[in-house]
């Protein structure tokens, strides 16, 4: 499948230089960038270490700090 894209002169020059430094052509760099973007789209951006974190065992639960609070007001601006 073929596409035409239009880049401003500065972006085009930067792309050409980056592709040259990577030893690839511009189409390969653009193709990889689109593939990486599509792979990330819709997936969590947090690292697995953050997603799997279940807390520190010696720390009290966050909700435990709410025990001294009264019930919420019906009017949030009251």
PDB file of N, CA, C and O in Angstrom:
ATOM      1  N   UNK A   1       0.856  -1.167   0.000  1.00  0.00           N
ATOM      2  CA  UNK A   1       0.000   0.000   0.000  1.00  0.00           C
ATOM      3  C   UNK A   1       0.906   1.235   0.000  1.00  0.00           C
ATOM      4  O   UNK A   1       1.914   1.279   0.706  1.00  0.00           O
ATOM      5  N   UNK A   2       0.542   2.208  -0.779  1.00  0.00           N
ATOM      6  CA  UNK A   2       1.347   3.421  -0.902  1.00  0.00           C
ATOM      7  C   UNK A   2       0.583   4.613  -0.346  1.00  0.00           C
ATOM      8  O   UNK A   2      -0.631   4.726  -0.516  1.00  0.00           O
ATOM      9  N   UNK A   3       1.313   5.501   0.322  1.00  0.00           N
ATOM     10  CA  UNK A   3       0.755   6.732   0.861  1.00  0.00           C
ATOM     11  C   UNK A   3       1.693   7.869   0.527  1.00  0.00           C
ATOM     12  O   UNK A   3       2.903   7.677   0.399  1.00  0.00           O
ATOM     13  N   UNK A   4       1.135   9.045   0.388  1.00  0.00           N
ATOM     14  CA  UNK A   4       1.931  10.268   0.290  1.00  0.00           C
ATOM     15  C   UNK A   4       1.752  11.027   1.581  1.00  0.00           C
ATOM     16  O   UNK A   4       0.631  11.179   2.066  1.00  0.00           O
ATOM     17  N   UNK A   5       2.843  11.505   2.143  1.00  0.00           N
ATOM     18  CA  UNK A   5       2.757  12.369   3.313  1.00  0.00           C
ATOM     19  C   UNK A   5       3.519  13.644   2.996  1.00  0.00           C
ATOM     20  O   UNK A   5       4.444  13.641   2.183  1.00  0.00           O
ATOM     21  N   UNK A   6       3.137  14.699   3.622  1.00  0.00           N
ATOM     22  CA  UNK A   6       3.780  15.983   3.404  1.00  0.00           C
ATOM     23  C   UNK A   6       4.362  16.457   4.726  1.00  0.00           C
ATOM     24  O   UNK A   6       3.655  16.559   5.728  1.00  0.00           O
ATOM     25  N   UNK A   7       5.644  16.743   4.716  1.00  0.00           N
ATOM     26  CA  UNK A   7       6.347  17.216   5.904  1.00  0.00           C
ATOM     27  C   UNK A   7       6.894  18.611   5.630  1.00  0.00           C
ATOM     28  O   UNK A   7       7.244  18.942   4.497  1.00  0.00           O
ATOM     29  N   UNK A   8       6.963  19.414   6.668  1.00  0.00           N
ATOM     30  CA  UNK A   8       7.609  20.710   6.489  1.00  0.00           C
ATOM     31  C   UNK A   8       9.101  20.478   6.258  1.00  0.00           C
ATOM     32  O   UNK A   8       9.616  19.396   6.539  1.00  0.00           O
ATOM     33  N   UNK A   9       9.786  21.487   5.751  1.00  0.00           N
ATOM     34  CA  UNK A   9      11.188  21.331   5.364  1.00  0.00           C
ATOM     35  C   UNK A   9      12.081  20.892   6.523  1.00  0.00           C
ATOM     36  O   UNK A   9      12.947  20.034   6.355  1.00  0.00           O
ATOM     37  N   UNK A  10      11.865  21.486   7.704  1.00  0.00           N
ATOM     38  CA  UNK A  10      12.705  21.130   8.856  1.00  0.00           C
ATOM     39  C   UNK A  10      12.503  19.672   9.258  1.00  0.00           C
ATOM     40  O   UNK A  10      13.477  18.958   9.499  1.00  0.00           O
ATOM     41  N   UNK A  11      11.254  19.225   9.334  1.00  0.00           N
ATOM     42  CA  UNK A  11      10.966  17.835   9.702  1.00  0.00           C
ATOM     43  C   UNK A  11      11.535  16.881   8.667  1.00  0.00           C
ATOM     44  O   UNK A  11      12.110  15.851   9.018  1.00  0.00           O
ATOM     45  N   UNK A  12      11.379  17.216   7.399  1.00  0.00           N
ATOM     46  CA  UNK A  12      11.917  16.377   6.337  1.00  0.00           C
ATOM     47  C   UNK A  12      13.427  16.254   6.413  1.00  0.00           C
ATOM     48  O   UNK A  12      13.971  15.165   6.231  1.00  0.00           O
ATOM     49  N   UNK A  13      14.107  17.358   6.679  1.00  0.00           N
ATOM     50  CA  UNK A  13      15.570  17.337   6.794  1.00  0.00           C
ATOM     51  C   UNK A  13      16.006  16.516   8.001  1.00  0.00           C
ATOM     52  O   UNK A  13      16.975  15.761   7.926  1.00  0.00           O
ATOM     53  N   UNK A  14      15.296  16.664   9.104  1.00  0.00           N
ATOM     54  CA  UNK A  14      15.632  15.886  10.304  1.00  0.00           C
ATOM     55  C   UNK A  14      15.404  14.403  10.070  1.00  0.00           C
ATOM     56  O   UNK A  14      16.194  13.572  10.519  1.00  0.00           O
ATOM     57  N   UNK A  15      14.320  14.065   9.365  1.00  0.00           N
ATOM     58  CA  UNK A  15      14.037  12.673   9.042  1.00  0.00           C
ATOM     59  C   UNK A  15      15.129  12.099   8.147  1.00  0.00           C
ATOM     60  O   UNK A  15      15.600  10.985   8.378  1.00  0.00           O
ATOM     61  N   UNK A  16      15.529  12.845   7.139  1.00  0.00           N
ATOM     62  CA  UNK A  16      16.582  12.387   6.227  1.00  0.00           C
ATOM     63  C   UNK A  16      17.875  12.129   6.990  1.00  0.00           C
ATOM     64  O   UNK A  16      18.535  11.114   6.771  1.00  0.00           O
ATOM     65  N   UNK A  17      18.235  13.039   7.880  1.00  0.00           N
ATOM     66  CA  UNK A  17      19.472  12.888   8.651  1.00  0.00           C
ATOM     67  C   UNK A  17      19.373  11.705   9.621  1.00  0.00           C
ATOM     68  O   UNK A  17      20.327  10.938   9.753  1.00  0.00           O
ATOM     69  N   UNK A  18      18.239  11.552  10.295  1.00  0.00           N
ATOM     70  CA  UNK A  18      18.068  10.439  11.235  1.00  0.00           C
ATOM     71  C   UNK A  18      18.118   9.102  10.505  1.00  0.00           C
ATOM     72  O   UNK A  18      18.719   8.146  10.995  1.00  0.00           O
ATOM     73  N   UNK A  19      17.490   9.035   9.338  1.00  0.00           N
ATOM     74  CA  UNK A  19      17.519   7.798   8.560  1.00  0.00           C
ATOM     75  C   UNK A  19      18.936   7.476   8.115  1.00  0.00           C
ATOM     76  O   UNK A  19      19.359   6.321   8.155  1.00  0.00           O
ATOM     77  N   UNK A  20      19.672   8.503   7.688  1.00  0.00           N
ATOM     78  CA  UNK A  20      21.056   8.299   7.257  1.00  0.00           C
ATOM     79  C   UNK A  20      21.904   7.769   8.418  1.00  0.00           C
ATOM     80  O   UNK A  20      22.696   6.843   8.243  1.00  0.00           O
ATOM     81  N   UNK A  21      21.731   8.359   9.600  1.00  0.00           N
ATOM     82  CA  UNK A  21      22.486   7.917  10.777  1.00  0.00           C
ATOM     83  C   UNK A  21      22.125   6.486  11.171  1.00  0.00           C
ATOM     84  O   UNK A  21      22.972   5.748  11.674  1.00  0.00           O
ATOM     85  N   UNK A  22      20.880   6.095  10.945  1.00  0.00           N
ATOM     86  CA  UNK A  22      20.438   4.740  11.282  1.00  0.00           C
ATOM     87  C   UNK A  22      20.787   3.736  10.186  1.00  0.00           C
ATOM     88  O   UNK A  22      20.613   2.530  10.360  1.00  0.00           O
ATOM     89  N   UNK A  23      21.280   4.243   9.058  1.00  0.00           N
ATOM     90  CA  UNK A  23      21.613   3.351   7.949  1.00  0.00           C
ATOM     91  C   UNK A  23      20.373   2.799   7.257  1.00  0.00           C
ATOM     92  O   UNK A  23      20.412   1.704   6.695  1.00  0.00           O
ATOM     93  N   UNK A  24      19.279   3.546   7.293  1.00  0.00           N
ATOM     94  CA  UNK A  24      18.025   3.118   6.685  1.00  0.00           C
ATOM     95  C   UNK A  24      17.527   4.202   5.745  1.00  0.00           C
ATOM     96  O   UNK A  24      18.033   5.324   5.758  1.00  0.00           O
ATOM     97  N   UNK A  25      16.541   3.869   4.934  1.00  0.00           N
ATOM     98  CA  UNK A  25      15.939   4.924   4.128  1.00  0.00           C
ATOM     99  C   UNK A  25      14.763   5.527   4.884  1.00  0.00           C
ATOM    100  O   UNK A  25      14.298   4.969   5.877  1.00  0.00           O
ATOM    101  N   UNK A  26      14.290   6.666   4.406  1.00  0.00           N
ATOM    102  CA  UNK A  26      13.207   7.368   5.111  1.00  0.00           C
ATOM    103  C   UNK A  26      11.942   6.520   5.205  1.00  0.00           C
ATOM    104  O   UNK A  26      11.267   6.525   6.234  1.00  0.00           O
ATOM    105  N   UNK A  27      11.616   5.790   4.135  1.00  0.00           N
ATOM    106  CA  UNK A  27      10.408   4.961   4.168  1.00  0.00           C
ATOM    107  C   UNK A  27      10.481   3.923   5.281  1.00  0.00           C
ATOM    108  O   UNK A  27       9.485   3.675   5.960  1.00  0.00           O
ATOM    109  N   UNK A  28      11.644   3.317   5.474  1.00  0.00           N
ATOM    110  CA  UNK A  28      11.796   2.310   6.531  1.00  0.00           C
ATOM    111  C   UNK A  28      11.604   2.937   7.904  1.00  0.00           C
ATOM    112  O   UNK A  28      10.975   2.344   8.779  1.00  0.00           O
ATOM    113  N   UNK A  29      12.149   4.144   8.094  1.00  0.00           N
ATOM    114  CA  UNK A  29      12.012   4.830   9.385  1.00  0.00           C
ATOM    115  C   UNK A  29      10.546   5.181   9.639  1.00  0.00           C
ATOM    116  O   UNK A  29      10.038   4.977  10.741  1.00  0.00           O
ATOM    117  N   UNK A  30       9.875   5.704   8.626  1.00  0.00           N
ATOM    118  CA  UNK A  30       8.461   6.057   8.772  1.00  0.00           C
ATOM    119  C   UNK A  30       7.621   4.809   9.032  1.00  0.00           C
ATOM    120  O   UNK A  30       6.738   4.822   9.889  1.00  0.00           O
ATOM    121  N   UNK A  31       7.891   3.736   8.298  1.00  0.00           N
ATOM    122  CA  UNK A  31       7.145   2.487   8.470  1.00  0.00           C
ATOM    123  C   UNK A  31       7.297   1.969   9.901  1.00  0.00           C
ATOM    124  O   UNK A  31       6.316   1.567  10.526  1.00  0.00           O
ATOM    125  N   UNK A  32       8.542   1.977  10.423  1.00  0.00           N
ATOM    126  CA  UNK A  32       8.779   1.498  11.792  1.00  0.00           C
ATOM    127  C   UNK A  32       8.087   2.399  12.806  1.00  0.00           C
ATOM    128  O   UNK A  32       7.516   1.914  13.783  1.00  0.00           O
ATOM    129  N   UNK A  33       8.136   3.705  12.580  1.00  0.00           N
ATOM    130  CA  UNK A  33       7.490   4.635  13.507  1.00  0.00           C
ATOM    131  C   UNK A  33       5.982   4.394  13.556  1.00  0.00           C
ATOM    132  O   UNK A  33       5.388   4.407  14.635  1.00  0.00           O
ATOM    133  N   UNK A  34       5.366   4.175  12.406  1.00  0.00           N
ATOM    134  CA  UNK A  34       3.924   3.915  12.367  1.00  0.00           C
ATOM    135  C   UNK A  34       3.607   2.583  13.034  1.00  0.00           C
ATOM    136  O   UNK A  34       2.629   2.483  13.775  1.00  0.00           O
ATOM    137  N   UNK A  35       4.418   1.559  12.783  1.00  0.00           N
ATOM    138  CA  UNK A  35       4.198   0.253  13.415  1.00  0.00           C
ATOM    139  C   UNK A  35       4.293   0.359  14.934  1.00  0.00           C
ATOM    140  O   UNK A  35       3.469  -0.210  15.650  1.00  0.00           O
ATOM    141  N   UNK A  36       5.301   1.090  15.432  1.00  0.00           N
ATOM    142  CA  UNK A  36       5.461   1.262  16.885  1.00  0.00           C
ATOM    143  C   UNK A  36       4.286   2.040  17.468  1.00  0.00           C
ATOM    144  O   UNK A  36       3.791   1.711  18.545  1.00  0.00           O
ATOM    145  N   UNK A  37       3.844   3.066  16.757  1.00  0.00           N
ATOM    146  CA  UNK A  37       2.714   3.865  17.239  1.00  0.00           C
ATOM    147  C   UNK A  37       1.453   3.010  17.310  1.00  0.00           C
ATOM    148  O   UNK A  37       0.712   3.076  18.291  1.00  0.00           O
ATOM    149  N   UNK A  38       1.208   2.210  16.277  1.00  0.00           N
ATOM    150  CA  UNK A  38       0.035   1.340  16.277  1.00  0.00           C
ATOM    151  C   UNK A  38       0.110   0.284  17.375  1.00  0.00           C
ATOM    152  O   UNK A  38      -0.910  -0.061  17.972  1.00  0.00           O
ATOM    153  N   UNK A  39       1.307  -0.230  17.645  1.00  0.00           N
ATOM    154  CA  UNK A  39       1.471  -1.238  18.701  1.00  0.00           C
ATOM    155  C   UNK A  39       1.168  -0.647  20.079  1.00  0.00           C
ATOM    156  O   UNK A  39       0.626  -1.335  20.943  1.00  0.00           O
ATOM    157  N   UNK A  40       1.517   0.627  20.286  1.00  0.00           N
ATOM    158  CA  UNK A  40       1.280   1.269  21.580  1.00  0.00           C
ATOM    159  C   UNK A  40      -0.143   1.765  21.738  1.00  0.00           C
ATOM    160  O   UNK A  40      -0.622   1.916  22.862  1.00  0.00           O
ATOM    161  N   UNK A  41      -0.823   2.017  20.641  1.00  0.00           N
ATOM    162  CA  UNK A  41      -2.148   2.611  20.685  1.00  0.00           C
ATOM    163  C   UNK A  41      -3.123   1.680  21.401  1.00  0.00           C
ATOM    164  O   UNK A  41      -3.267   0.512  21.039  1.00  0.00           O
ATOM    165  N   UNK A  42      -3.777   2.208  22.407  1.00  0.00           N
ATOM    166  CA  UNK A  42      -4.777   1.431  23.123  1.00  0.00           C
ATOM    167  C   UNK A  42      -4.212   0.505  24.184  1.00  0.00           C
ATOM    168  O   UNK A  42      -4.973  -0.205  24.841  1.00  0.00           O
ATOM    169  N   UNK A  43      -2.917   0.489  24.367  1.00  0.00           N
ATOM    170  CA  UNK A  43      -2.333  -0.345  25.416  1.00  0.00           C
ATOM    171  C   UNK A  43      -1.903   0.557  26.568  1.00  0.00           C
ATOM    172  O   UNK A  43      -1.593   1.729  26.352  1.00  0.00           O
ATOM    173  N   UNK A  44      -1.882   0.036  27.763  1.00  0.00           N
ATOM    174  CA  UNK A  44      -1.469   0.849  28.905  1.00  0.00           C
ATOM    175  C   UNK A  44      -0.059   1.402  28.699  1.00  0.00           C
ATOM    176  O   UNK A  44       0.819   0.734  28.152  1.00  0.00           O
ATOM    177  N   UNK A  45       0.126   2.631  29.149  1.00  0.00           N
ATOM    178  CA  UNK A  45       1.428   3.265  29.027  1.00  0.00           C
ATOM    179  C   UNK A  45       2.291   3.053  30.278  1.00  0.00           C
ATOM    180  O   UNK A  45       3.471   3.403  30.285  1.00  0.00           O
ATOM    181  N   UNK A  46       1.710   2.488  31.318  1.00  0.00           N
ATOM    182  CA  UNK A  46       2.477   2.260  32.533  1.00  0.00           C
ATOM    183  C   UNK A  46       3.337   1.011  32.369  1.00  0.00           C
ATOM    184  O   UNK A  46       2.900   0.035  31.760  1.00  0.00           O
ATOM    185  N   UNK A  47       4.556   1.035  32.909  1.00  0.00           N
ATOM    186  CA  UNK A  47       5.393  -0.171  32.860  1.00  0.00           C
ATOM    187  C   UNK A  47       4.773  -1.300  33.682  1.00  0.00           C
ATOM    188  O   UNK A  47       3.992  -1.050  34.600  1.00  0.00           O
ATOM    189  N   UNK A  48       5.120  -2.528  33.351  1.00  0.00           N
ATOM    190  CA  UNK A  48       4.582  -3.701  34.049  1.00  0.00           C
ATOM    191  C   UNK A  48       4.861  -3.633  35.548  1.00  0.00           C
ATOM    192  O   UNK A  48       4.032  -4.068  36.348  1.00  0.00           O
ATOM    193  N   UNK A  49       6.008  -3.098  35.936  1.00  0.00           N
ATOM    194  CA  UNK A  49       6.340  -3.000  37.367  1.00  0.00           C
ATOM    195  C   UNK A  49       5.315  -2.146  38.111  1.00  0.00           C
ATOM    196  O   UNK A  49       4.986  -2.438  39.260  1.00  0.00           O
ATOM    197  N   UNK A  50       4.812  -1.106  37.472  1.00  0.00           N
ATOM    198  CA  UNK A  50       3.802  -0.251  38.103  1.00  0.00           C
ATOM    199  C   UNK A  50       2.447  -0.961  38.105  1.00  0.00           C
ATOM    200  O   UNK A  50       1.741  -0.961  39.114  1.00  0.00           O
ATOM    201  N   UNK A  51       2.092  -1.561  36.975  1.00  0.00           N
ATOM    202  CA  UNK A  51       0.798  -2.237  36.880  1.00  0.00           C
ATOM    203  C   UNK A  51       0.668  -3.403  37.853  1.00  0.00           C
ATOM    204  O   UNK A  51      -0.430  -3.686  38.330  1.00  0.00           O
ATOM    205  N   UNK A  52       1.764  -4.078  38.152  1.00  0.00           N
ATOM    206  CA  UNK A  52       1.697  -5.249  39.027  1.00  0.00           C
ATOM    207  C   UNK A  52       1.955  -4.900  40.499  1.00  0.00           C
ATOM    208  O   UNK A  52       1.895  -5.784  41.354  1.00  0.00           O
ATOM    209  N   UNK A  53       2.238  -3.638  40.806  1.00  0.00           N
ATOM    210  CA  UNK A  53       2.532  -3.232  42.182  1.00  0.00           C
ATOM    211  C   UNK A  53       1.276  -3.368  43.033  1.00  0.00           C
ATOM    212  O   UNK A  53       0.223  -2.834  42.684  1.00  0.00           O
ATOM    213  N   UNK A  54       1.388  -4.081  44.147  1.00  0.00           N
ATOM    214  CA  UNK A  54       0.226  -4.285  45.009  1.00  0.00           C
ATOM    215  C   UNK A  54       0.377  -3.586  46.358  1.00  0.00           C
ATOM    216  O   UNK A  54      -0.408  -3.831  47.274  1.00  0.00           O
ATOM    217  N   UNK A  55       1.359  -2.735  46.481  1.00  0.00           N
ATOM    218  CA  UNK A  55       1.518  -1.969  47.713  1.00  0.00           C
ATOM    219  C   UNK A  55       2.611  -2.514  48.604  1.00  0.00           C
ATOM    220  O   UNK A  55       3.161  -3.592  48.377  1.00  0.00           O
ATOM    221  N   UNK A  56       2.903  -1.737  49.617  1.00  0.00           N
ATOM    222  CA  UNK A  56       3.884  -2.136  50.618  1.00  0.00           C
ATOM    223  C   UNK A  56       3.150  -2.796  51.771  1.00  0.00           C
ATOM    224  O   UNK A  56       2.219  -2.205  52.319  1.00  0.00           O
ATOM    225  N   UNK A  57       3.543  -4.011  52.156  1.00  0.00           N
ATOM    226  CA  UNK A  57       2.802  -4.731  53.195  1.00  0.00           C
ATOM    227  C   UNK A  57       2.754  -4.003  54.533  1.00  0.00           C
ATOM    228  O   UNK A  57       1.785  -4.168  55.274  1.00  0.00           O
ATOM    229  N   UNK A  58       3.750  -3.216  54.864  1.00  0.00           N
ATOM    230  CA  UNK A  58       3.791  -2.556  56.170  1.00  0.00           C
ATOM    231  C   UNK A  58       3.108  -1.189  56.173  1.00  0.00           C
ATOM    232  O   UNK A  58       2.998  -0.551  57.220  1.00  0.00           O
ATOM    233  N   UNK A  59       2.654  -0.746  55.018  1.00  0.00           N
ATOM    234  CA  UNK A  59       1.961   0.538  54.923  1.00  0.00           C
ATOM    235  C   UNK A  59       0.474   0.317  55.149  1.00  0.00           C
ATOM    236  O   UNK A  59      -0.088  -0.640  54.616  1.00  0.00           O
ATOM    237  N   UNK A  60      -0.183   1.180  55.929  1.00  0.00           N
ATOM    238  CA  UNK A  60      -1.628   1.033  56.091  1.00  0.00           C
ATOM    239  C   UNK A  60      -2.329   1.332  54.765  1.00  0.00           C
ATOM    240  O   UNK A  60      -1.811   2.084  53.939  1.00  0.00           O
ATOM    241  N   UNK A  61      -3.474   0.758  54.573  1.00  0.00           N
ATOM    242  CA  UNK A  61      -4.244   1.004  53.356  1.00  0.00           C
ATOM    243  C   UNK A  61      -4.620   2.477  53.273  1.00  0.00           C
ATOM    244  O   UNK A  61      -4.870   3.109  54.300  1.00  0.00           O
ATOM    245  N   UNK A  62      -4.663   3.020  52.090  1.00  0.00           N
ATOM    246  CA  UNK A  62      -5.007   4.430  51.894  1.00  0.00           C
ATOM    247  C   UNK A  62      -6.360   4.759  52.519  1.00  0.00           C
ATOM    248  O   UNK A  62      -6.527   5.808  53.140  1.00  0.00           O
ATOM    249  N   UNK A  63      -7.303   3.871  52.352  1.00  0.00           N
ATOM    250  CA  UNK A  63      -8.647   4.099  52.858  1.00  0.00           C
ATOM    251  C   UNK A  63      -8.675   4.208  54.385  1.00  0.00           C
ATOM    252  O   UNK A  63      -9.596   4.809  54.937  1.00  0.00           O
ATOM    253  N   UNK A  64      -7.684   3.637  55.076  1.00  0.00           N
ATOM    254  CA  UNK A  64      -7.656   3.690  56.537  1.00  0.00           C
ATOM    255  C   UNK A  64      -7.559   5.126  57.037  1.00  0.00           C
ATOM    256  O   UNK A  64      -7.973   5.410  58.161  1.00  0.00           O
ATOM    257  N   UNK A  65      -7.029   6.026  56.240  1.00  0.00           N
ATOM    258  CA  UNK A  65      -6.905   7.424  56.630  1.00  0.00           C
ATOM    259  C   UNK A  65      -8.217   8.174  56.555  1.00  0.00           C
ATOM    260  O   UNK A  65      -8.285   9.329  56.974  1.00  0.00           O
ATOM    261  N   UNK A  66      -9.249   7.558  56.038  1.00  0.00           N
ATOM    262  CA  UNK A  66     -10.543   8.219  55.894  1.00  0.00           C
ATOM    263  C   UNK A  66     -11.448   7.998  57.098  1.00  0.00           C
ATOM    264  O   UNK A  66     -12.526   8.588  57.164  1.00  0.00           O
ATOM    265  N   UNK A  67     -11.046   7.176  58.036  1.00  0.00           N
ATOM    266  CA  UNK A  67     -11.907   6.819  59.162  1.00  0.00           C
ATOM    267  C   UNK A  67     -12.349   8.049  59.957  1.00  0.00           C
ATOM    268  O   UNK A  67     -13.464   8.067  60.479  1.00  0.00           O
ATOM    269  N   UNK A  68     -11.517   9.057  60.058  1.00  0.00           N
ATOM    270  CA  UNK A  68     -11.857  10.237  60.863  1.00  0.00           C
ATOM    271  C   UNK A  68     -12.709  11.252  60.094  1.00  0.00           C
ATOM    272  O   UNK A  68     -13.141  12.248  60.675  1.00  0.00           O
ATOM    273  N   UNK A  69     -12.955  11.024  58.821  1.00  0.00           N
ATOM    274  CA  UNK A  69     -13.758  11.950  58.024  1.00  0.00           C
ATOM    275  C   UNK A  69     -15.242  11.686  58.221  1.00  0.00           C
ATOM    276  O   UNK A  69     -15.664  10.544  58.405  1.00  0.00           O
ATOM    277  N   UNK A  70     -16.022  12.752  58.179  1.00  0.00           N
ATOM    278  CA  UNK A  70     -17.467  12.616  58.276  1.00  0.00           C
ATOM    279  C   UNK A  70     -18.043  12.232  56.931  1.00  0.00           C
ATOM    280  O   UNK A  70     -17.308  12.120  55.950  1.00  0.00           O
ATOM    281  N   UNK A  71     -19.350  12.029  56.872  1.00  0.00           N
ATOM    282  CA  UNK A  71     -19.984  11.669  55.596  1.00  0.00           C
ATOM    283  C   UNK A  71     -19.887  12.844  54.616  1.00  0.00           C
ATOM    284  O   UNK A  71     -19.793  13.999  55.030  1.00  0.00           O
ATOM    285  N   UNK A  72     -19.911  12.548  53.357  1.00  0.00           N
ATOM    286  CA  UNK A  72     -19.836  13.579  52.325  1.00  0.00           C
ATOM    287  C   UNK A  72     -21.102  14.409  52.325  1.00  0.00           C
ATOM    288  O   UNK A  72     -22.191  13.899  52.587  1.00  0.00           O
ATOM    289  N   UNK A  73     -20.957  15.689  52.031  1.00  0.00           N
ATOM    290  CA  UNK A  73     -22.118  16.579  51.926  1.00  0.00           C
ATOM    291  C   UNK A  73     -22.861  16.292  50.632  1.00  0.00           C
ATOM    292  O   UNK A  73     -22.258  15.930  49.622  1.00  0.00           O
ATOM    293  N   UNK A  74     -24.172  16.456  50.674  1.00  0.00           N
ATOM    294  CA  UNK A  74     -24.972  16.262  49.459  1.00  0.00           C
ATOM    295  C   UNK A  74     -24.604  17.317  48.416  1.00  0.00           C
ATOM    296  O   UNK A  74     -24.609  17.037  47.217  1.00  0.00           O
ATOM    297  N   UNK A  75     -24.285  18.534  48.874  1.00  0.00           N
ATOM    298  CA  UNK A  75     -23.889  19.613  47.980  1.00  0.00           C
ATOM    299  C   UNK A  75     -22.361  19.719  48.030  1.00  0.00           C
ATOM    300  O   UNK A  75     -21.810  20.096  49.064  1.00  0.00           O
ATOM    301  N   UNK A  76     -21.671  19.398  46.942  1.00  0.00           N
ATOM    302  CA  UNK A  76     -20.219  19.405  46.986  1.00  0.00           C
ATOM    303  C   UNK A  76     -19.619  20.797  47.215  1.00  0.00           C
ATOM    304  O   UNK A  76     -18.441  20.914  47.551  1.00  0.00           O
ATOM    305  N   UNK A  77     -20.422  21.846  47.035  1.00  0.00           N
ATOM    306  CA  UNK A  77     -19.925  23.209  47.241  1.00  0.00           C
ATOM    307  C   UNK A  77     -20.304  23.765  48.603  1.00  0.00           C
ATOM    308  O   UNK A  77     -20.048  24.936  48.883  1.00  0.00           O
ATOM    309  N   UNK A  78     -20.910  22.947  49.453  1.00  0.00           N
ATOM    310  CA  UNK A  78     -21.339  23.411  50.773  1.00  0.00           C
ATOM    311  C   UNK A  78     -20.159  23.432  51.729  1.00  0.00           C
ATOM    312  O   UNK A  78     -20.316  23.794  52.895  1.00  0.00           O
TER     313      UNK A  78
END
